[in-house]
């Protein structure tokens, strides 16, 4: 092995260890949380996904910081079924999203302007939309 290969192996080992610790921590947090209350409007929103539609409505949880919006959203599916994307710095990078694996996409801290820019992606049903970079870019990827 050369130095670059060793560095790559070490970086991967650290990534795996961090992912394992994150999974343990998340499991502990989830096990200590109270059951979320049922919100009829969200139950109705979830029911749209039981049928094939050309487009779906998306849900926006808005409120003060540190009130549990993201944790609530994560509670709607099993942890491994949620795709979390921190959008505080701009357009969501969804290259790691897999429609085979994920059942919920959380675009945390997305600005209203950026949400409008990716509206077709957020609402898409059967269409194929670029995941990154934005659709206007020649580097756009399709799933």
C-alpha positions as CSV (number, residue, x, y, z in Angstrom):
1,X,0.0,0.0,0.0
2,X,1.1,3.5,-0.7
3,X,0.6,6.6,1.5
4,X,-2.6,7.7,-0.4
5,X,-4.2,4.3,0.1
6,X,-3.4,4.3,3.8
7,X,-4.9,7.7,4.2
8,X,-8.0,6.6,2.3
9,X,-8.3,3.5,4.5
10,X,-7.9,5.6,7.7
11,X,-10.5,8.2,6.6
12,X,-12.9,5.4,5.8
13,X,-12.3,3.8,9.2
14,X,-13.0,7.1,11.0
15,X,-16.2,7.6,8.9
16,X,-17.4,4.1,9.8
17,X,-16.7,4.8,13.5
18,X,-18.5,8.1,13.5
19,X,-21.5,6.6,11.7
20,X,-21.6,3.8,14.3
21,X,-21.5,6.3,17.2
22,X,-24.1,8.5,15.5
23,X,-26.4,5.4,15.2
24,X,-25.9,4.5,18.9
25,X,-26.5,8.1,20.0
26,X,-29.7,8.5,17.9
27,X,-31.0,5.2,19.2
28,X,-30.5,6.4,22.8
29,X,-32.2,9.7,22.1
30,X,-35.2,8.0,20.4
31,X,-35.6,5.5,23.2
32,X,-35.8,8.3,25.8
33,X,-38.3,10.4,23.8
34,X,-42.0,10.5,24.6
35,X,-44.4,9.3,21.9
36,X,-45.3,12.2,19.6
37,X,-49.0,13.2,19.6
38,X,-51.1,12.4,16.6
39,X,-51.7,15.4,14.4
40,X,-54.7,14.7,12.1
41,X,-53.5,17.1,9.4
42,X,-50.2,15.2,9.1
43,X,-52.0,11.9,9.1
44,X,-54.0,13.2,6.2
45,X,-50.8,14.4,4.4
46,X,-49.2,11.0,4.9
47,X,-52.2,9.2,3.4
48,X,-51.6,10.8,0.0
49,X,-48.6,8.4,-0.4
50,X,-50.8,5.3,-0.4
51,X,-51.7,6.0,-4.0
52,X,-49.8,6.9,-7.2
53,X,-50.2,10.5,-8.1
54,X,-48.5,12.8,-10.7
55,X,-47.5,15.1,-7.9
56,X,-47.6,15.1,-4.1
57,X,-48.1,17.9,-1.6
58,X,-45.1,18.6,0.6
59,X,-45.1,19.4,4.3
60,X,-43.5,22.5,5.8
61,X,-42.9,22.5,9.5
62,X,-42.3,26.0,10.7
63,X,-41.6,27.3,14.2
64,X,-39.1,28.5,16.7
65,X,-35.7,26.9,16.9
66,X,-35.2,23.9,19.2
67,X,-38.9,23.0,19.3
68,X,-38.5,19.5,17.8
69,X,-39.6,20.0,14.2
70,X,-36.8,18.0,12.7
71,X,-37.1,15.2,15.3
72,X,-40.8,15.1,14.7
73,X,-40.3,14.7,11.0
74,X,-37.7,12.0,11.6
75,X,-40.2,10.1,13.7
76,X,-42.6,9.7,10.8
77,X,-40.5,6.8,9.4
78,X,-37.8,4.4,10.7
79,X,-34.5,6.1,11.0
80,X,-32.9,4.3,8.0
81,X,-35.8,5.4,5.8
82,X,-35.3,9.1,6.3
83,X,-32.9,11.1,4.1
84,X,-31.7,14.2,5.9
85,X,-30.2,17.1,4.1
86,X,-29.0,20.3,5.8
87,X,-29.9,23.1,3.4
88,X,-28.8,26.0,5.5
89,X,-26.0,26.8,3.0
90,X,-28.2,26.7,-0.1
91,X,-29.7,24.2,-2.6
92,X,-30.0,20.7,-1.3
93,X,-27.4,18.2,-2.3
94,X,-29.3,15.0,-2.8
95,X,-26.7,12.8,-4.5
96,X,-26.9,10.3,-1.6
97,X,-30.7,10.0,-1.8
98,X,-31.9,6.5,-2.9
99,X,-35.6,6.0,-3.8
100,X,-35.0,2.3,-3.1
101,X,-34.0,3.1,0.5
102,X,-35.6,6.4,1.6
103,X,-39.2,7.1,2.2
104,X,-38.9,10.6,3.6
105,X,-36.8,13.6,2.6
106,X,-36.1,16.2,5.2
107,X,-34.8,19.5,3.7
108,X,-33.8,21.1,7.0
109,X,-33.3,24.8,7.1
110,X,-34.2,25.3,3.5
111,X,-35.0,28.9,2.6
112,X,-38.3,29.7,0.9
113,X,-36.5,30.9,-2.2
114,X,-34.5,27.6,-2.5
115,X,-37.7,25.6,-1.8
116,X,-39.3,27.3,-4.8
117,X,-36.2,26.6,-6.9
118,X,-36.5,22.9,-6.2
119,X,-40.3,22.7,-6.1
120,X,-40.6,20.2,-9.0
121,X,-38.1,17.9,-7.2
122,X,-40.0,18.2,-3.9
123,X,-43.3,17.4,-5.5
124,X,-42.3,14.9,-8.1
125,X,-44.2,11.8,-8.5
126,X,-43.3,9.7,-11.5
127,X,-41.1,12.3,-13.2
128,X,-37.3,12.0,-13.1
129,X,-35.7,15.2,-11.8
130,X,-32.0,16.1,-11.4
131,X,-30.8,15.7,-7.8
132,X,-27.8,17.9,-8.0
133,X,-26.7,20.5,-9.1
134,X,-29.7,22.6,-9.9
135,X,-31.6,21.6,-13.1
136,X,-30.1,24.4,-15.1
137,X,-26.6,23.1,-14.7
138,X,-25.1,20.9,-17.4
139,X,-23.8,18.7,-14.5
140,X,-27.3,17.7,-13.4
141,X,-27.6,14.0,-12.5
142,X,-30.7,11.8,-12.8
143,X,-31.6,8.8,-10.6
